[in-house]
Amino acid sequence: MTRIDVDKLREIAEVEFASVVQETIIPGINELRIIFSDGSFLDVWYSLKLVNRYSYHWERRAIDGTIYRHDNAPHKRWQYVKSFPRHFHDGDEMNVVESHISQNPQEALREILTFAREKIR
């Protein structure tokens, strides 16, 4: 079982991104939900069974119909993406491009929260 430091991720969200983060919730081991000031949320998930398997899913469908998700599930339909299995759902489930987020969970979260902060402002 691979565990990540969810408390550190929570601290990064609450302290470094306080201008857009309204609340954080730890629903389970290796999981974090970040609720933004606009009512959207980001779910961070790291697998307990599959080493280094992750998903950062920013749910905005209720706000503007979009979703943004970095994940590394090896879906065959995204094999054409140069960073496969890492990929990014850019605004829509079917609009998939390369993902270049860090492999370090703390740095990846900072990159995603920076992206979100720019979109929310």
Beta strands, then each sheet from edge to edge (+ up, - down):
strand 1: 21-25
strand 2: 31-36
strand 3: 41-46
strand 4: 54-60
strand 5: 66-71
strand 6: 87-91
strand 7: 96-98
sheet 1: 1+ 2- 3+ 4- 5+ 6- 7+
end
